[in-house]
Every structure is written in structure tokens, then in C-alpha cells.
Amino acid sequence: MKKKKVPLRICVGCQEPKNKKEMIRIVLTPEGNVEIDKTGKKSGRGAYICAASECLEKAYKEHRLERSLKTKVSDEIYETLKQELL
């Protein structure tokens, strides 16, 4: 029997590959909106971040989400992520 592959994604904060299902996806939709994707299936450019506050802080300080999504990420997205992690 074949083993099923586990999809890995790299965290924008710590730059470590982790299981896709354990991470939070932030997506830039085709309309140009930045949203938190709870389903992991929205269309658009995605970036993944660990569920750790250290990773979020590092991504915020070094503008890593902006670089990954190639657009400006509003402070309200960061606040929503912070609330979700607590």
C-alpha cells in the first residue's frame, strides 16, 4: 500500500517547513483583498504562518507577509491573526 504524501508549506515567520494543515493561510484574492483563509481552498496567492506568536511577530517586523503576497497587508489582518493565536 502506498503512503500518502503530507503537504508541507514554509512558514513566513520562522522559515521552517511544516504540515499544511497545522498552519494558517493568508490569501491575496484575485479582487485584491487580503483575507485569512480558514478553509485553505480560496483562490489566490497564499502565504502560510505557524500558529506561534513568535512567528507572527517576526513576520510583522520584517514585512514578510507583504513580500510573500506582493502587496500591502493592513494592520487589521495582523490584529485578527493575533487574536486567533490567543
Steps between C-alpha positions, in 0.01 A plus 500: 500500500629846407558759768314826449723808468461767768497847341761729656506880489766745618405742778562866411607562861746226594572378142455134603298246299200369693180308436258711294202412722674633815558845350288809436461610137480866404383554143506787252177453304474575128297810597802631695374439856720344767305248710558220747408174330358255754413238235836509320322485166433861400642598165787744492859538614554344842751531782518275804587580860542277807258521789776654716510862614878517442450423131231767470723760669792419270278512191357836611836663584672386180197553269515138388129468425519807277793349311333161460168642383662785304257757643436710813345306791282710730553514875151357553612169343789486747263580789260225392789253481619608846151445645478159333830390654390596852 
